[in-house]
Amino acid sequence: MARSILTGIRPKPAHLAAGALLASVLAGLITPAAGWSTPAADASETVAPVMPTTSMSSAKSCSAPAANWQRATPTQAGMNPAKVAAAIEFAEDNHSDTVRIYRNGCLVGENSDTPEGTPHRAQSWSVAKSVTSLAFGRAWSSGLISPDDPVGAMFPEADIPHGTLTMRHLLTMTSGNSQRKARDFNPFMPDRVRDALTVTMIHQPGRWWNYWQSGPALVAEAVRRAAGEDFQSFVQRELFTPIGIEPGRWSWGRDWKGHTQGFFDLKMTADDYARLGELMRRGGVWNGTRLLSREYVENALRPVRPYPCYGYLIWRSATKSCNHEHMLGLPEDMFQYNGREGQLVTVFPSQGLVTVRTGHDGGEGWNLGAAERTFHDLVLGAIEDNPVATPHRPADPTITHQVYKPESIWHAPLQELRGAWRGMVQPKLAPAGPWRSRATLINSREVKAHGTAIMQLGVRVSCPPVITGHSPSCRGFARLDRTTTPKTYDLTAGESKVIWFQLDSRAASDLRREGVLHLTAHTRNPDGTRAGTTSTRVITVRPA
């Protein structure tokens, strides 16, 4: 039996009654499959996000890793050595290939078979979806793309129903599409972009959650088009290199048309998966450089109301509103990149924890099941400097949404499985819809006071640098709550400007009295649709 490696100490065997621990394990669970959905209120109505927080631990902290992770003994990390060993050995004894435990940025424990530096690249399965989200976040933070961008602006070939979708719908799985599992899971589908642009739409976008594969692939292609370069080249330069993931240490599959499979087939080491979790634990900042904007991090971790277990391709399964029977009682700020067979990158921000587990399910519930929960309980139970309770709580029967139960493609109707070959012969694109404008990005703000009564607020708006289709510019109207009149703008691709609004007297008075004011900025770019392309951003204002 393999034994754990704890930094700085000789590992001790932990005699766990594995059979008793797994008595209630759910068998046969894998990553979420397509075809399950839940209706609810509009996805634009969201519950409060849980931002990564600074750990309350007084234990050793490490800076962001360079070539290797800095290390701490369990004791230095404020954890019980025997309990850390028990957590690792539980995972090892239950079909895990690699196990890592990090606290406050320090590597605390790892399995002995594949320690740090082992060139074992684990198949991500759906963990790749979360990495696609991070790539989108980097592009958004760089002013290249926005969640408000319509699919029709990024893909002029899209028809009306698909062109109406936004990047936000794709990121939150609320596009309203139908799905057939056999088609969705076909690994030989020639063109995932075409699949996403031809899938049948059956619900109003934003009101129905449906887990599927081609939506994240469309997000990856949108980032490619917005950046004006290959998606993987962009990811390497803008996301991976800054956090120490070198080019030779990963690979990412493509479909037959050359599109990056934004939903799976990323392969990298456990230690590099951990860097991606650590980046979000640090709120998007790495060695003092902000790679992911605070706005992206907040939105990515904010559960969407149609399914409050999910953010921007990132799982939030421990929230009370999610109501997942196996995750209730864990710290609610937990978030996770989750893939088939129990590929897990799990972050507990308030405890300063990042864990990575790769391997196989073995019928023991490593995807939102009992084995995964046991591992989390053991790791959290090892914390001594700031103990955290993880009571197992029953699901709340008054919560009405249906909690997602992962299922396999083999649960698809036989008729679907027999017709899976049809995914090789993809339908033609419908006639393209009207031209869509890119979304204007709403960025910074500045306050100017004139005397005691007049106060102005400057809002910076930007036009993305890469525009395809009808108009190579952003032309439209901007308005701000509690101000006098709307303003116009006409920006060429890549241009930005500050638009000044005069606050009304009551808003200015409230700002001076309360010391803070929350306003909503809106932009609208007319295009070939009646509504045009709109952007909205809540702006928090404090006196200059």
C-alpha positions in Angstrom: 0.0 0.0 0.0 1.3 3.4 -0.9 1.9 5.8 2.0 1.5 9.6 2.2 4.3 12.0 2.3 4.0 14.8 4.9 6.4 17.6 4.5 9.2 17.4 7.1 8.0 14.3 8.9 8.1 10.5 8.5 4.7 9.3 7.4 2.7 7.1 9.8 0.1 4.6 8.7 -3.5 5.5 9.5 -5.6 2.4 10.2 -8.9 3.4 8.7 -11.9 1.2 8.5 -12.4 1.8 4.8 -15.4 -0.5 4.5 -17.3 1.3 7.3 -16.4 4.7 5.9 -17.8 3.7 2.5 -20.9 1.9 3.7 -23.1 4.7 2.4 -21.2 5.4 -0.8 -23.2 6.1 -3.9 -22.1 3.7 -6.7 -21.5 4.6 -10.3 -21.6 8.4 -10.2 -19.6 10.3 -12.8 -19.4 13.9 -13.9 -22.6 15.8 -14.7 -24.0 14.6 -18.0 -26.2 16.5 -20.4 -29.9 16.2 -20.5 -30.8 17.2 -16.9 -32.2 20.6 -16.4 -34.1 22.7 -13.9 -36.3 25.7 -14.4 -36.2 28.8 -12.2 -36.1 32.5 -12.2 -33.9 34.5 -14.7 -30.2 33.8 -14.4 -29.5 37.5 -14.2 -31.2 37.5 -10.8 -28.4 36.0 -8.7 -27.7 35.3 -5.1 -24.8 37.0 -3.3 -21.3 35.8 -4.3 -18.8 34.4 -1.9 -15.5 36.1 -2.6 -12.3 34.3 -1.6 -11.3 35.5 1.8 -8.1 35.7 3.7 -7.7 32.6 5.9 -8.1 33.3 9.6 -5.2 30.9 10.3 -2.1 32.1 12.2 -0.1 29.2 10.6 2.7 29.5 8.1 1.9 31.2 4.8 3.8 30.8 1.6 4.1 33.0 -1.4 2.7 32.0 -4.8 4.8 29.0 -6.1 7.6 29.6 -8.5 9.1 26.5 -10.2 8.1 24.4 -7.1 5.6 24.9 -4.3 7.0 26.1 -1.0 6.5 23.5 1.8 5.3 23.5 5.4 5.0 20.6 7.8 1.4 19.9 9.0 2.3 21.4 12.3 3.7 24.6 10.7 0.5 24.7 8.7 -1.7 24.5 11.8 -2.8 20.9 11.0 -2.6 17.6 12.8 0.0 15.4 11.1 -1.8 12.1 11.8 -5.1 13.4 10.5 -3.4 14.8 7.3 -1.9 11.4 6.8 -5.3 9.7 7.3 -6.9 12.0 4.7 -4.2 11.2 2.1 -4.3 7.5 2.8 -8.1 7.4 2.6 -7.8 8.9 -0.9 -5.0 6.5 -1.9 -6.9 3.5 -0.7 -9.9 4.5 -2.8 -8.7 4.7 -6.4 -6.7 8.0 -6.3 -3.7 8.5 -8.6 -2.6 11.8 -7.1 -3.5 13.6 -3.8 -2.3 17.1 -2.7 -3.1 19.2 0.3 -2.1 22.8 0.4 -2.7 25.4 3.1 -2.0 29.1 2.9 -0.1 28.5 -0.3 2.2 25.8 1.2 2.3 22.2 0.1 1.5 20.2 3.3 1.0 16.7 2.1 1.0 14.5 -1.0 0.8 10.8 -1.9 4.0 8.9 -2.2 3.5 7.3 -5.6 3.2 10.5 -7.5 4.9 13.3 -5.5 5.5 16.8 -6.7 7.6 16.8 -9.8 6.2 13.5 -11.1 5.4 14.0 -14.8 2.0 12.4 -14.5 -0.6 14.3 -16.5 -4.1 13.6 -15.4 -7.1 13.8 -17.8 -9.2 16.8 -16.6 -12.5 15.7 -17.9 -14.8 18.5 -16.9 -12.2 20.4 -14.9 -11.4 21.8 -18.3 -14.7 23.7 -18.2 -13.5 25.7 -15.2 -10.1 26.4 -16.8 -12.1 27.7 -19.9 -13.9 30.0 -17.4 -10.5 31.2 -16.1 -9.3 31.9 -19.6 -12.5 33.9 -20.3 -11.9 35.7 -17.1 -8.4 36.7 -18.2 -9.7 37.9 -21.6 -12.5 39.9 -19.8 -9.9 41.4 -17.4 -7.8 42.4 -20.4 -10.7 44.2 -22.0 -11.1 41.7 -24.9 -14.5 40.3 -24.1 -17.5 40.7 -21.8 -20.2 38.4 -20.4 -22.7 40.8 -22.1 -21.2 40.0 -25.6 -23.9 38.4 -27.7 -23.1 35.1 -29.4 -24.2 36.8 -32.7 -21.4 39.4 -32.3 -18.7 36.8 -31.8 -20.2 34.4 -34.4 -21.9 36.4 -37.2 -22.8 33.0 -38.8 -25.2 32.3 -35.9 -29.0 32.3 -36.5 -31.4 34.5 -34.5 -32.0 32.1 -31.5 -28.4 31.3 -31.0 -27.2 34.8 -31.8 -29.4 36.2 -29.0 -27.5 34.2 -26.4 -24.8 36.0 -24.4 -21.5 34.8 -23.1 -23.1 34.8 -19.6 -25.7 32.3 -20.7 -22.9 30.0 -22.0 -20.8 30.4 -18.8 -23.7 29.7 -16.5 -25.2 26.8 -18.6 -28.5 28.8 -18.9 -28.7 28.9 -22.7 -32.1 27.2 -22.7 -31.0 24.5 -25.2 -32.3 21.0 -25.4 -29.7 18.2 -25.3 -29.3 14.6 -26.2 -26.7 12.8 -24.1 -25.4 10.5 -26.9 -24.9 13.5 -29.2 -23.4 15.6 -26.4 -20.9 13.0 -25.3 -19.8 12.0 -28.8 -16.0 12.3 -28.6 -15.7 12.1 -32.4 -18.0 15.1 -33.2 -16.2 16.9 -36.0 -17.1 20.5 -35.1 -18.2 21.5 -31.5 -18.8 25.1 -32.6 -21.3 24.0 -35.2 -23.0 21.7 -32.7 -23.4 24.6 -30.3 -24.9 26.8 -33.0 -27.3 24.2 -34.2 -28.6 22.6 -31.0 -32.4 23.2 -30.5 -33.4 26.0 -28.2 -36.5 25.2 -26.1 -36.4 27.6 -23.2 -36.0 31.3 -22.7 -32.3 32.0 -22.1 -31.4 32.7 -18.5 -34.4 30.8 -17.0 -33.3 27.1 -17.4 -30.1 25.3 -16.3 -28.9 22.5 -18.5 -25.5 20.9 -18.2 -23.9 20.4 -21.6 -20.6 20.2 -23.4 -20.6 22.3 -26.5 -21.4 25.6 -24.7 -18.0 25.7 -23.0 -16.4 24.8 -26.4 -18.2 27.9 -27.9 -16.8 30.0 -25.0 -13.3 28.9 -25.8 -13.8 29.7 -29.5 -15.2 33.1 -28.6 -12.1 33.9 -26.5 -10.0 32.9 -29.6 -11.9 35.3 -31.8 -11.8 38.1 -29.2 -8.1 37.7 -28.7 -7.3 37.3 -32.4 -5.1 34.3 -31.8 -5.2 30.6 -31.1 -7.0 29.9 -27.8 -4.2 27.8 -26.4 -1.5 30.3 -27.3 -3.5 33.0 -25.5 -4.0 30.7 -22.4 -0.3 29.9 -22.2 0.9 33.5 -22.4 -1.8 35.2 -20.4 -2.8 32.7 -17.8 -0.5 29.7 -17.5 3.0 31.4 -17.8 2.2 34.0 -15.2 1.4 31.3 -12.6 4.3 29.0 -13.5 2.7 26.4 -15.8 5.3 25.9 -18.5 4.4 25.0 -22.2 5.7 21.4 -22.1 3.7 20.4 -19.0 0.2 20.3 -20.5 -1.9 19.5 -23.6 -5.4 20.2 -24.6 -7.4 18.3 -27.2 -9.1 19.8 -30.3 -12.0 18.7 -32.4 -11.5 17.8 -36.1 -11.9 21.4 -37.1 -9.1 22.5 -34.8 -11.3 24.1 -32.1 -10.0 23.6 -28.5 -12.3 21.2 -26.6 -13.2 23.8 -24.0 -15.2 21.2 -22.0 -12.7 18.4 -21.5 -9.4 16.8 -22.6 -7.0 19.1 -20.8 -4.1 17.1 -19.3 -1.7 18.5 -16.7 -0.1 17.5 -13.4 -1.8 17.7 -10.1 0.6 20.5 -9.0 -0.4 22.6 -12.0 -4.1 22.0 -11.5 -3.4 23.3 -7.9 -1.9 26.5 -9.3 -5.2 27.2 -11.0 -7.1 26.7 -7.8 -4.6 28.8 -5.8 -5.0 31.6 -8.3 -8.7 31.9 -7.4 -8.0 31.3 -3.7 -5.8 34.4 -4.0 -8.7 36.4 -5.5 -7.1 36.4 -9.0 -3.8 38.0 -7.9 -0.5 36.3 -8.4 2.7 37.7 -6.9 1.1 41.2 -6.8 -0.2 41.1 -10.3 -3.9 41.0 -10.9 -4.6 38.4 -13.6 -8.3 38.1 -13.0 -10.4 41.1 -12.2 -12.4 41.3 -8.9 -15.5 41.6 -11.1 -14.7 38.3 -12.8 -13.9 36.5 -9.5 -17.2 37.8 -7.9 -19.3 36.7 -10.9 -17.5 33.4 -11.5 -18.3 32.4 -7.9 -21.8 33.8 -7.7 -24.4 30.9 -7.9 -27.0 31.5 -10.6 -30.6 31.4 -9.5 -31.8 28.7 -11.9 -29.3 26.4 -10.3 -27.5 27.8 -7.2 -24.8 25.1 -7.2 -23.1 26.7 -10.2 -21.3 29.9 -11.2 -19.3 30.6 -14.3 -18.4 26.9 -15.1 -17.4 26.5 -11.5 -19.2 24.5 -8.9 -20.6 25.9 -5.6 -22.1 22.7 -4.2 -21.8 23.5 -0.5 -24.1 26.5 -0.4 -27.3 26.1 1.6 -29.3 27.2 -1.4 -27.7 24.4 -3.5 -29.1 21.9 -1.0 -26.9 19.0 -2.0 -27.3 16.2 0.4 -23.6 15.2 0.4 -22.1 18.7 0.6 -24.4 20.4 3.2 -22.4 21.2 6.3 -19.1 22.0 4.5 -17.9 25.6 4.6 -20.3 27.5 2.3 -17.5 29.4 0.5 -16.2 26.2 -1.0 -15.8 26.2 -4.7 -14.6 23.5 -7.0 -13.4 22.5 -10.5 -15.0 19.1 -10.9 -14.5 16.4 -13.5 -15.6 12.8 -14.4 -14.3 10.0 -12.2 -13.5 12.4 -9.4 -11.0 14.8 -10.8 -11.3 17.5 -8.1 -9.7 20.8 -7.5 -11.4 22.1 -4.3 -10.9 25.4 -2.6 -11.9 26.4 1.0 -11.0 30.1 1.0 -11.8 30.8 4.7 -9.6 27.8 5.7 -6.8 28.7 3.3 -7.1 25.2 1.8 -6.6 23.9 -1.7 -6.9 20.1 -2.4 -6.4 18.2 -5.6 -7.4 14.6 -6.2 -7.2 12.7 -9.5 -8.0 9.1 -10.2 -11.0 6.9 -10.7 -14.4 6.7 -9.1 -14.5 3.0 -8.5 -18.2 3.2 -7.7 -17.5 5.0 -4.4 -18.9 8.5 -5.0 -15.9 10.7 -5.8 -18.3 13.1 -7.7 -20.5 14.8 -5.3 -20.8 11.6 -3.3 -19.9 9.9 -0.1 -16.2 9.3 -0.8 -15.6 12.9 -1.8 -17.4 14.1 1.3 -15.4 11.8 3.5 -12.1 13.1 2.1 -13.2 16.7 2.7 -14.3 15.9 6.2 -10.9 14.3 7.0 -8.9 17.2 5.5 -11.0 19.9 7.3 -10.9 17.8 10.5 -7.1 18.0 10.5 -7.1 21.8 11.0 -6.1 22.6 14.6 -5.3 26.4 14.7 -8.8 27.4 13.5 -11.0 24.3 13.8 -14.0 24.0 11.5 -17.0 21.7 12.1 -18.5 19.8 9.1 -21.8 18.4 10.3 -23.7 16.3 7.9 -27.0 18.0 7.5 -30.2 16.7 5.8 -31.4 18.4 2.6 -34.0 21.1 3.2 -37.4 19.8 1.9 -38.7 23.3 1.4 -36.2 24.1 -1.4 -38.0 23.4 -4.6 -35.3 23.1 -7.2 -34.2 19.6 -8.2 -30.7 18.9 -7.0 -28.5 17.6 -9.8 -27.7 13.9 -9.7 -24.7 13.1 -11.9 -25.4 10.4 -14.4 -23.8 8.5 -17.3 -24.3 8.6 -21.0 -25.4 5.0 -20.6 -28.5 6.2 -18.9 -29.5 7.8 -22.3 -32.5 6.2 -24.0 -31.5 3.3 -26.3 -32.8 5.1 -29.3 -30.4 8.0 -28.6 -27.4 5.5 -28.3 -28.3 3.8 -31.5 -28.5 7.2 -33.2 -25.2 8.5 -31.8 -23.5 8.1 -35.2 -25.6 11.0 -36.5 -23.4 13.3 -34.5 -20.8 12.6 -37.3 -23.1 14.1 -39.9 -23.8 17.6 -38.4 -26.7 19.8 -39.6 -26.1 22.8 -41.7 -26.2 26.2 -40.1 -29.5 28.1 -40.4 -29.5 31.5 -42.1 -27.5 34.0 -40.1 -29.5 36.4 -37.9 -29.2 40.2 -37.9 -25.8 41.7 -37.2 -25.0 42.2 -33.5 -22.8 44.8 -31.9 -20.0 43.9 -29.5 -20.7 44.9 -25.9 -19.1 48.0 -24.6 -17.0 47.3 -21.5 -17.7 49.5 -18.5 -14.5 49.9 -16.5 -13.3 52.4 -13.9 -14.9 55.5 -12.4 -13.7 58.8 -11.0 -15.4 61.4 -8.8 -15.1 65.2 -9.1 -16.6 67.6 -6.6 -17.4 71.2 -7.5 -18.2 73.3 -4.5 -20.7 71.7 -2.1 -23.6 70.9 -4.4 -22.3 69.6 -7.7 -20.6 66.3 -8.1 -19.6 64.5 -11.3 -18.8 60.8 -11.8 -16.6 59.7 -14.7 -17.2 56.2 -16.1 -14.7 54.7 -18.5 -16.2 52.8 -21.4 -14.1 50.7 -23.8 -14.7 49.2 -27.2 -13.0 45.7 -27.6 -10.0 45.6 -29.9 -11.3 42.8 -32.1 -14.6 43.2 -33.9 -16.0 40.9 -36.5 -19.1 41.5 -38.7 -21.0 44.6 -39.7 -19.5 47.6 -37.8 -15.8 47.9 -36.6 -16.9 50.3 -33.8 -19.0 50.8 -30.7 -21.5 53.5 -31.0 -24.3 54.1 -28.6 -25.7 55.6 -25.4 -24.6 55.5 -21.8 -26.6 56.3 -18.7 -26.1 56.2 -15.0 -28.7 55.9 -12.3 -29.5 59.1 -10.4 -27.8 61.4 -13.0 -29.1 64.0 -15.3 -29.1 62.9 -18.9 -27.8 60.0 -21.1 -24.6 60.5 -23.0 -23.5 59.3 -26.4 -20.2 57.7 -27.5 -18.6 56.6 -30.7 -15.5 54.5 -30.2 -13.3 52.7 -32.7 -12.1 49.2 -32.0 -9.7 49.3 -29.0 -10.6 52.9 -28.0 -11.8 54.0 -24.6 -13.0 57.3 -23.1 -14.3 58.7 -19.8 -17.9 59.8 -19.9 -18.8 62.3 -17.2 -22.2 62.3 -15.5 -23.5 64.9 -13.1 -25.1 63.3 -10.0 -28.4 64.7 -9.0 -28.5 66.7 -5.8 -30.0 63.9 -3.7 -27.4 61.4 -4.9 -24.6 63.8 -4.1 -26.0 64.4 -0.7 -26.4 60.7 0.0 -22.8 60.1 -1.0 -21.5 62.8 1.3 -23.7 61.6 4.2 -23.3 57.8 3.8 -19.8 57.8 2.4 -20.8 55.3 -0.2 -23.2 55.2 -3.2 -24.1 52.2 -5.3 -25.1 53.1 -8.9 -25.8 51.1 -12.0 -24.2 52.1 -15.3 -25.8 51.0 -18.6 -24.6 51.2 -22.2 -26.6 50.3 -25.3 -25.2 49.8 -28.8 -27.9 49.8 -31.5 -27.5 47.0 -34.0 -29.7 44.9 -36.2 -32.0 43.9 -33.3 -34.7 46.0 -31.6 -33.0 45.8 -28.2 -29.4 46.3 -29.3 -26.5 45.1 -27.3 -26.6 46.2 -23.7 -24.0 46.2 -20.8 -24.7 46.8 -17.2 -22.3 47.2 -14.2 -22.9 48.1 -10.6 -20.5 50.9 -9.5 -19.6 51.6 -5.9 -18.7 55.2 -5.4 -16.9 56.8 -2.5 -16.0 60.5 -2.1 -12.8 61.6 -3.8 
